[in-house]
Amino acid sequence: MQRDRTNGKLDEKNETDDDGDEGNDPNLVDWDGEDDPGNPMNFPAWKKWMITIVAGLMTFSVTFASSVFSTATTVTSQVFGVSSEVMILGTSLFVLGFAFGPIVWSPFSELYGRKLPLFIGFFTFAIFQIPVAVAQNLQTIFICRFLGGFAASAPLGIIGGLLADIFGPVDRGIAVAVFASATFIGPVAGPIVGGFIVMSHLGWRWTAWITLIMAMFFGIIGFIVIPETLAPVLLSRRAKKIRFATKNWAVHAKADENEVSMKDLANRYLLKPFQMLAMEPILILVTLYMGFIYGFLYLCFEAYPIAFQQERGWNAGVGALPFAAIIVGVAFGSCFIAYFTKTRFARKMEENGDVVPEERMIPMIVGGALLPIGMFWFAWTSNPGIIWVPQVISGAFIGGGVLLVFLQGLNYIIDVYKVNANSAIAANTFFRSWLGAGFPMFANYMFQRLGVPWAMSLLGFLTLALFPVPIVFFLYGEKIRKLSKFTA
């Protein structure tokens, strides 16, 4: 078959080569060389980092919303005449929405690009804050919290891919660290802000109003700043523009040659993720570790008030301030990953000519050591007779450990599964979101029955049991990868 080639220019030649080479079709639109300014990989550095920061602020908004309602648990349980355990559903259902949202948003982003589903989901999430703020019954709160979480999963599921569209492997590691920091700083900041809102004259309903205001502000900025970044979609748009300008209806992009069917998308985001989660030891163990850490983070939103408000007698506002130590730990963890990525990881990549996934395990091992240290430290300095300072400081170790384990686990999955990374991440997101929703439900009961020292120690021992996971993959990950049919 004779085919021609177009490099995205309006003055393309219409001759066909006789060599039948598919790479010589002037009707096939591609980037104008490696330096094409239309290629998101060639965006100037300032633009890439501006996109990253704004995307991080949008992520902060949705994760902030996931936990801010936890501070209203006691007040709303009194208002609506139910137990505190029932009102914890306001937090759990929002996080549960994170599990189901990617089933819609991920295929949507492949068909229509990153920007459209990102902002449809984000602004829908913002709108669902209104019925929560004016709710007169529990049904409205619970349903709208779940739907808000469902919509809020759009930035959580899409922004990682957006960053991969504009950054190479090394800088992507730093950009994803910024994204992950927002993912964890948001839910930790929620109780701090929410605590002061609930105890002020504003009342619990303003936890939703504040979220709405913040989401609309960052959403509008994001809509202005963040462009479309998915290469196949951009090339299809370029091809369409050329077709109408030249009246050459044969001009097309590579993505136009094959129609993406709903069957293919269903297989990638519904069937394959669970197949991989059942068959892939790397995905199973890393997801289990990440899921436990994610669940523990949301459990802390119930455990910290018990430790500082009930045990030490602090009010809701001051009692949430110890979460700031976790934010400090997350910040230090992000800096450590940025330094590691720019030094050892970049050097190993240059030496091997490609990404070495197992190098991601080194920071994960560090995080796996920091986390149980922070847990046991928190547990055995929780006695009200001991000054509050050491117990608060333990949160920095917890925050650093959570960030290092979670972020490097995510990067490892992406590096290992490559073309199947979307399916692997879908499985990971579904599993960990269930744990994030479930852990808060038993937190109150466990901490009240066992007490803060032994309840947190139990979690510390479980974390220690998972500590060998990154060590095993650092030592034997390459051999295990060779046995997988999904890592090609």
C-alpha positions as CSV (number, residue, x, y, z in Angstrom):
1,M,0.0,0.0,0.0
2,Q,1.3,3.4,-0.9
3,R,1.1,5.9,1.9
4,D,2.3,9.5,2.4
5,R,3.3,11.6,5.4
6,T,2.5,15.0,6.7
7,N,4.5,16.6,9.5
8,G,1.5,18.8,10.6
9,K,2.2,21.6,8.0
10,L,-0.4,23.3,5.8
11,D,1.8,23.1,2.7
12,E,2.3,19.4,2.8
13,K,3.3,17.6,-0.4
14,N,0.7,15.4,-2.0
15,E,3.1,13.0,-3.7
16,T,3.2,9.4,-2.6
17,D,6.4,7.4,-2.2
18,D,6.5,4.2,-4.1
19,D,8.4,2.3,-1.5
20,G,5.2,1.5,0.5
21,D,6.8,2.5,3.7
22,E,4.1,3.5,6.2
23,G,6.5,6.1,7.7
24,N,6.3,8.1,4.4
25,D,2.7,9.2,4.3
26,P,2.3,13.0,4.0
27,N,-1.3,12.5,5.0
28,L,-0.3,11.3,8.4
29,V,0.0,14.1,10.9
30,D,2.8,13.9,13.4
31,W,4.9,16.4,15.4
32,D,7.2,18.6,13.4
33,G,10.4,17.0,14.7
34,E,11.6,16.7,18.2
35,D,11.4,20.4,18.9
36,D,7.8,21.0,17.8
37,P,6.4,23.6,20.2
38,G,3.0,22.0,20.0
39,N,4.3,18.9,21.7
40,P,3.5,19.1,25.4
41,M,6.9,17.6,26.1
42,N,8.4,20.8,24.6
43,F,6.5,23.2,26.8
44,P,8.9,25.7,28.5
45,A,9.9,24.7,32.0
46,W,8.1,27.6,33.6
47,K,4.8,26.5,31.9
48,K,5.3,22.9,33.0
49,W,5.8,23.9,36.6
50,M,3.0,26.4,36.6
51,I,0.7,23.6,35.3
52,T,2.0,21.3,38.0
53,I,1.5,23.8,40.8
54,V,-2.1,24.7,39.7
55,A,-2.9,21.0,39.2
56,G,-1.6,20.4,42.7
57,L,-3.8,23.1,44.1
58,M,-6.8,21.5,42.5
59,T,-5.8,18.2,44.0
60,F,-5.4,19.9,47.4
61,S,-9.0,21.1,47.1
62,V,-10.5,17.6,46.5
63,T,-8.5,15.9,49.2
64,F,-9.2,18.7,51.6
65,A,-12.9,18.1,51.0
66,S,-12.4,14.4,51.8
67,S,-11.5,15.0,55.4
68,V,-12.8,18.4,56.4
69,F,-16.2,17.0,57.2
70,S,-14.7,14.7,59.8
71,T,-14.5,17.6,62.2
72,A,-18.3,18.0,61.9
73,T,-18.9,14.4,63.0
74,T,-19.8,15.2,66.7
75,V,-21.9,18.3,65.9
76,T,-23.9,16.8,63.1
77,S,-24.5,13.6,65.1
78,Q,-26.2,15.8,67.7
79,V,-28.1,17.8,65.1
80,F,-29.5,14.8,63.3
81,G,-29.8,12.6,66.4
82,V,-27.5,9.7,65.3
83,S,-24.3,8.2,66.6
84,S,-20.9,9.5,65.7
85,E,-20.2,6.2,64.0
86,V,-23.0,6.9,61.6
87,M,-21.8,10.4,60.8
88,I,-18.3,9.0,60.0
89,L,-20.1,7.8,56.8
90,G,-19.9,11.5,55.6
91,T,-16.1,11.0,55.3
92,S,-16.1,7.3,54.3
93,L,-18.6,7.7,51.5
94,F,-16.6,10.6,49.9
95,V,-13.5,8.4,49.9
96,L,-15.5,5.5,48.5
97,G,-16.4,7.7,45.6
98,F,-12.7,7.7,44.8
99,A,-13.0,4.0,44.1
100,F,-15.7,4.2,41.5
101,G,-14.9,7.5,39.8
102,P,-11.9,6.3,37.8
103,I,-14.2,3.8,36.1
104,V,-15.8,6.7,34.3
105,W,-13.1,9.4,34.2
106,S,-10.1,7.3,33.0
107,P,-11.8,6.0,29.8
108,F,-13.3,9.5,29.3
109,S,-9.8,11.0,29.4
110,E,-8.5,8.6,26.7
111,L,-11.4,9.4,24.3
112,Y,-11.6,13.2,24.8
113,G,-8.2,14.2,26.3
114,R,-7.2,15.3,29.8
115,K,-8.8,18.7,30.1
116,L,-12.5,18.1,29.4
117,P,-13.1,15.3,31.9
118,L,-10.7,16.9,34.4
119,F,-12.8,20.1,34.7
120,I,-16.2,18.4,34.2
121,G,-15.4,16.3,37.2
122,F,-13.8,19.1,39.2
123,F,-16.6,21.6,38.8
124,T,-19.2,18.9,39.4
125,F,-17.4,18.1,42.7
126,A,-17.6,21.8,43.6
127,I,-21.3,22.0,42.9
128,F,-22.1,19.0,45.1
129,Q,-20.8,21.1,48.1
130,I,-23.9,23.2,47.9
131,P,-26.5,20.5,48.8
132,V,-24.2,19.4,51.7
133,A,-24.1,23.0,53.0
134,V,-27.8,23.4,53.0
135,A,-28.8,19.8,53.8
136,Q,-31.8,19.3,56.1
137,N,-31.4,15.5,56.4
138,L,-28.7,12.8,56.5
139,Q,-29.7,11.3,53.1
140,T,-28.8,14.5,51.3
141,I,-25.4,14.7,53.1
142,F,-24.5,11.1,52.5
143,I,-25.6,10.9,48.8
144,C,-24.0,14.2,47.9
145,R,-20.8,13.4,49.8
146,F,-20.5,10.1,47.8
147,L,-21.3,11.9,44.4
148,G,-18.9,14.6,45.3
149,G,-16.1,12.1,45.9
150,F,-17.1,10.3,42.7
151,A,-16.6,13.6,40.8
152,A,-13.5,14.6,42.8
153,S,-11.7,11.4,41.6
154,A,-11.3,13.1,38.2
155,P,-8.3,15.1,39.1
156,L,-6.9,12.3,41.3
157,G,-7.1,9.9,38.3
158,I,-6.2,12.3,35.5
159,I,-3.5,14.6,36.8
160,G,-0.9,11.8,37.1
161,G,-1.3,11.1,33.4
162,L,-1.3,14.8,32.6
163,L,2.1,15.2,34.3
164,A,3.4,12.2,32.3
165,D,2.3,14.0,29.1
166,I,4.7,16.9,29.8
167,F,7.6,15.5,31.8
168,G,10.3,13.0,31.1
169,P,11.0,10.2,33.7
170,V,13.4,12.2,36.0
171,D,11.4,15.5,36.1
172,R,8.2,13.5,36.3
173,G,9.3,12.0,39.6
174,I,9.7,15.5,41.0
175,A,6.4,16.7,39.5
176,V,4.5,13.6,40.9
177,A,6.1,14.3,44.3
178,V,4.4,17.8,44.1
179,F,1.1,16.1,43.1
180,A,1.4,13.5,45.9
181,S,2.2,16.1,48.5
182,A,-1.0,17.9,47.6
183,T,-2.8,14.5,47.8
184,F,-1.7,14.1,51.4
185,I,-1.5,17.7,52.6
186,G,-5.1,18.3,51.6
187,P,-6.7,15.7,53.8
188,V,-4.4,16.6,56.7
189,A,-5.2,20.3,56.4
190,G,-8.9,19.5,56.3
191,P,-9.3,18.8,60.0
192,I,-7.1,21.8,61.0
193,V,-9.3,24.3,59.1
194,G,-12.5,22.4,59.8
195,G,-11.8,22.3,63.5
196,F,-11.7,26.1,63.8
197,I,-14.7,26.5,61.5
198,V,-16.9,24.1,63.5
199,M,-16.2,25.7,66.8
200,S,-16.6,29.2,65.4
201,H,-19.9,31.1,64.8
202,L,-19.8,29.9,61.2
203,G,-20.8,26.4,62.1
204,W,-20.4,23.0,60.5
205,R,-22.1,23.9,57.2
206,W,-19.3,26.3,56.4
207,T,-17.0,23.3,56.0
208,A,-18.8,22.8,52.7
209,W,-19.0,26.5,51.8
210,I,-15.3,27.0,52.3
211,T,-14.6,24.0,50.1
212,L,-16.9,25.3,47.4
213,I,-15.2,28.8,47.4
214,M,-11.7,27.2,47.3
215,A,-12.6,24.8,44.6
216,M,-14.2,27.4,42.3
217,F,-11.2,29.7,42.8
218,F,-8.6,27.1,41.9
219,G,-10.9,25.6,39.3
220,I,-11.2,28.8,37.3
221,I,-7.4,29.4,37.5
222,G,-6.8,25.8,36.4
223,F,-9.2,26.1,33.5
224,I,-7.2,29.2,32.3
225,V,-3.7,27.7,32.9
226,I,-4.0,24.0,32.1
227,P,-4.1,23.2,28.4
228,E,-4.9,19.9,26.7
229,T,-1.8,17.7,27.0
230,L,-2.7,14.3,25.5
231,A,-0.7,13.9,22.3
232,P,-3.1,11.8,20.3
233,V,-5.9,14.3,20.9
234,L,-3.7,17.2,20.0
235,L,-2.6,15.5,16.8
236,S,-6.2,14.7,15.9
237,R,-7.1,18.3,16.3
238,R,-4.2,19.4,14.2
239,A,-5.1,17.0,11.5
240,K,-8.7,18.3,11.5
241,K,-7.5,21.8,11.1
242,I,-5.3,20.8,8.2
243,R,-8.1,18.9,6.5
244,F,-10.4,21.9,6.5
245,A,-7.6,24.3,5.5
246,T,-6.3,22.2,2.5
247,K,-9.6,20.4,1.6
248,N,-7.5,17.2,1.7
249,W,-9.8,14.8,3.4
250,A,-7.2,12.1,3.6
251,V,-5.2,14.0,6.2
252,H,-5.4,12.2,9.6
253,A,-3.5,11.5,12.8
254,K,-2.5,8.1,14.0
255,A,-5.2,8.1,16.6
256,D,-7.8,8.5,13.8
257,E,-6.8,5.2,12.2
258,N,-8.1,3.0,15.0
259,E,-11.5,3.5,16.6
260,V,-11.4,3.0,20.4
261,S,-14.3,0.7,21.3
262,M,-16.1,0.7,24.6
263,K,-15.2,-3.0,24.8
264,D,-11.5,-2.1,24.8
265,L,-12.0,0.5,27.4
266,A,-14.1,-1.8,29.6
267,N,-11.4,-4.5,29.3
268,R,-8.7,-2.0,30.3
269,Y,-10.4,-0.4,33.2
270,L,-12.9,-3.0,34.4
271,L,-11.6,-6.5,33.6
272,K,-7.8,-6.3,33.3
273,P,-7.3,-4.4,36.6
274,F,-8.9,-7.2,38.6
275,Q,-7.1,-9.8,36.5
276,M,-3.8,-8.1,37.3
277,L,-4.7,-7.7,40.9
278,A,-5.3,-11.4,41.2
279,M,-2.3,-12.6,39.2
280,E,0.5,-10.1,39.7
281,P,2.6,-10.5,42.9
282,I,4.2,-7.1,42.5
283,L,0.8,-5.3,42.1
284,I,-0.8,-7.4,44.9
285,L,1.8,-6.6,47.5
286,V,2.5,-3.0,46.6
287,T,-1.2,-2.3,46.5
288,L,-1.7,-4.0,49.8
289,Y,1.0,-1.9,51.4
290,M,-0.2,1.4,49.8
291,G,-3.8,0.5,50.7
292,F,-3.0,0.0,54.3
293,I,-1.1,3.3,54.4
294,Y,-4.0,5.1,52.7
295,G,-6.5,3.6,55.1
296,F,-4.3,4.5,58.1
297,L,-4.1,8.1,57.0
298,Y,-7.9,8.4,57.0
299,L,-8.0,6.5,60.3
300,C,-5.9,9.3,61.8
301,F,-8.7,11.7,61.3
302,E,-10.6,9.8,64.0
303,A,-7.6,8.8,66.1
304,Y,-6.1,12.3,66.5
305,P,-9.2,13.8,68.0
306,I,-9.4,11.0,70.5
307,A,-5.7,11.4,71.4
308,F,-5.6,15.2,71.7
309,Q,-9.2,16.3,72.3
310,Q,-10.6,13.5,74.5
311,E,-7.4,12.4,76.2
312,R,-5.7,15.8,76.6
313,G,-8.9,17.9,76.7
314,W,-8.0,20.3,73.9
315,N,-10.8,22.0,71.9
316,A,-11.7,21.1,68.3
317,G,-9.5,23.9,66.8
318,V,-6.4,23.5,68.8
319,G,-6.9,19.7,68.9
320,A,-6.5,19.6,65.1
321,L,-3.2,21.6,65.1
322,P,-1.0,18.4,65.6
323,F,-1.9,17.5,62.1
324,A,0.5,20.2,61.0
325,A,3.4,18.0,62.0
326,I,2.2,15.4,59.4
327,I,2.3,18.2,56.8
328,V,5.9,19.0,57.8
329,G,6.8,15.3,57.3
330,V,5.1,15.2,53.9
331,A,7.1,18.3,52.9
332,F,10.4,16.7,54.0
333,G,9.5,13.5,52.2
334,S,8.8,15.3,49.0
335,C,12.2,17.1,49.2
336,F,13.9,13.8,49.9
337,I,12.3,12.2,46.8
338,A,13.2,15.3,44.6
339,Y,16.8,15.1,45.7
340,F,17.0,11.3,45.3
341,T,15.4,11.5,41.8
342,K,17.8,14.2,40.6
343,T,20.9,12.3,41.9
344,R,21.0,8.5,42.3
345,F,17.9,7.7,40.2
346,A,19.0,10.0,37.3
347,R,22.5,8.5,37.4
348,K,21.2,4.9,37.4
349,M,18.9,5.7,34.5
350,E,21.8,7.2,32.5
351,E,24.0,4.2,33.2
352,N,21.3,1.7,32.1
353,G,19.8,3.7,29.3
354,D,16.3,3.3,30.8
355,V,14.4,3.6,34.0
356,V,15.4,1.1,36.7
357,P,12.1,0.5,38.6
358,E,13.7,-1.1,41.6
359,E,15.5,2.2,42.4
360,R,12.1,3.5,43.4
361,M,12.2,1.1,46.4
362,I,15.1,2.9,48.2
363,P,12.9,5.9,49.4
364,M,10.1,3.5,50.0
365,I,12.3,1.4,52.3
366,V,13.2,4.6,54.2
367,G,9.5,5.5,54.5
368,G,8.7,2.0,55.6
369,A,11.1,2.5,58.5
370,L,10.0,6.0,59.4
371,L,6.3,5.1,59.6
372,P,6.3,2.5,62.4
373,I,8.8,4.6,64.3
374,G,6.3,7.5,64.2
375,M,3.4,5.2,65.2
376,F,5.1,3.7,68.2
377,W,6.4,7.1,69.2
378,F,2.9,8.5,69.0
379,A,1.4,5.5,70.9
380,W,3.7,5.6,73.9
381,T,3.9,9.4,74.4
382,S,0.0,9.7,74.3
383,N,-0.4,9.6,78.1
384,P,-1.8,13.0,79.2
385,G,0.8,13.0,82.0
386,I,3.5,13.3,79.3
387,I,4.0,16.7,77.7
388,W,2.3,17.0,74.3
389,V,5.5,18.0,72.4
390,P,6.9,14.5,71.6
391,Q,3.6,13.1,70.6
392,V,3.1,16.0,68.1
393,I,6.6,15.6,66.7
394,S,5.9,11.9,66.0
395,G,3.5,13.1,63.3
396,A,6.4,14.3,61.2
397,F,7.7,10.7,61.0
398,I,4.3,9.5,60.2
399,G,3.8,12.1,57.4
400,G,7.2,11.4,55.9
401,G,6.7,7.7,56.0
402,V,3.2,7.8,54.4
403,L,4.4,10.1,51.6
404,L,7.6,8.0,50.8
405,V,5.8,4.7,50.8
406,F,2.8,5.8,48.8
407,L,4.5,7.9,46.2
408,Q,7.3,5.5,45.5
409,G,4.9,2.6,45.4
410,L,2.8,4.5,42.8
411,N,6.0,5.3,40.7
412,Y,7.1,1.7,40.9
413,I,3.8,0.5,39.5
414,I,4.0,2.9,36.6
415,D,7.6,2.0,35.8
416,V,7.0,-1.7,36.1
417,Y,3.8,-2.0,34.1
418,K,4.4,0.7,31.5
419,V,1.7,0.2,28.8
420,N,-0.5,-1.6,31.3
421,A,0.1,1.1,34.0
422,N,-3.4,2.5,33.6
423,S,-5.0,-0.8,34.4
424,A,-2.6,-1.4,37.3
425,I,-3.3,2.1,38.7
426,A,-7.1,1.5,38.3
427,A,-6.8,-1.7,40.4
428,N,-4.6,0.1,43.0
429,T,-7.0,3.0,43.3
430,F,-10.1,0.8,43.6
431,F,-8.5,-1.3,46.4
432,R,-6.9,1.5,48.4
433,S,-10.1,3.7,48.2
434,W,-12.1,0.9,49.9
435,L,-9.5,0.8,52.7
436,G,-9.5,4.6,53.0
437,A,-13.3,4.4,53.3
438,G,-13.3,1.5,55.7
439,F,-10.6,2.3,58.2
440,P,-12.4,5.3,59.8
441,M,-15.4,3.2,60.5
442,F,-13.7,1.0,63.1
443,A,-11.2,3.6,64.3
444,N,-13.3,5.1,67.1
445,Y,-14.3,1.7,68.4
446,M,-10.7,0.4,68.3
447,F,-9.2,3.4,70.0
448,Q,-11.9,3.5,72.7
449,R,-11.6,-0.2,73.5
450,L,-7.8,-0.6,73.3
451,G,-6.8,2.9,74.3
452,V,-4.5,5.1,72.2
453,P,-1.2,3.3,73.1
454,W,-2.2,-0.2,72.2
455,A,-4.5,0.7,69.3
456,M,-1.7,2.7,67.6
457,S,0.8,0.0,68.5
458,L,-1.3,-2.6,66.8
459,L,-1.3,-0.6,63.6
460,G,2.5,-0.2,64.1
461,F,3.0,-4.0,64.2
462,L,0.9,-4.4,61.1
463,T,3.0,-1.8,59.3
464,L,6.1,-3.7,60.4
465,A,4.7,-6.8,58.9
466,L,4.5,-5.0,55.5
467,F,8.0,-3.5,55.8
468,P,9.7,-6.4,53.9
469,V,7.7,-5.7,50.7
470,P,9.9,-2.9,49.2
471,I,13.1,-4.8,50.4
472,V,12.0,-8.0,48.5
473,F,11.3,-6.0,45.3
474,F,14.5,-4.0,45.6
475,L,16.5,-7.3,45.7
476,Y,14.4,-9.6,43.5
477,G,12.1,-7.2,41.6
478,E,13.9,-7.6,38.3
479,K,13.6,-11.4,38.4
480,I,9.9,-11.2,39.4
481,R,9.2,-8.8,36.5
482,K,10.5,-11.2,34.0
483,L,7.9,-13.8,35.0
484,S,5.0,-11.4,34.3
485,K,3.1,-11.1,31.0
486,F,2.0,-7.6,31.9
487,T,5.4,-5.9,32.3
488,A,6.5,-6.0,28.7
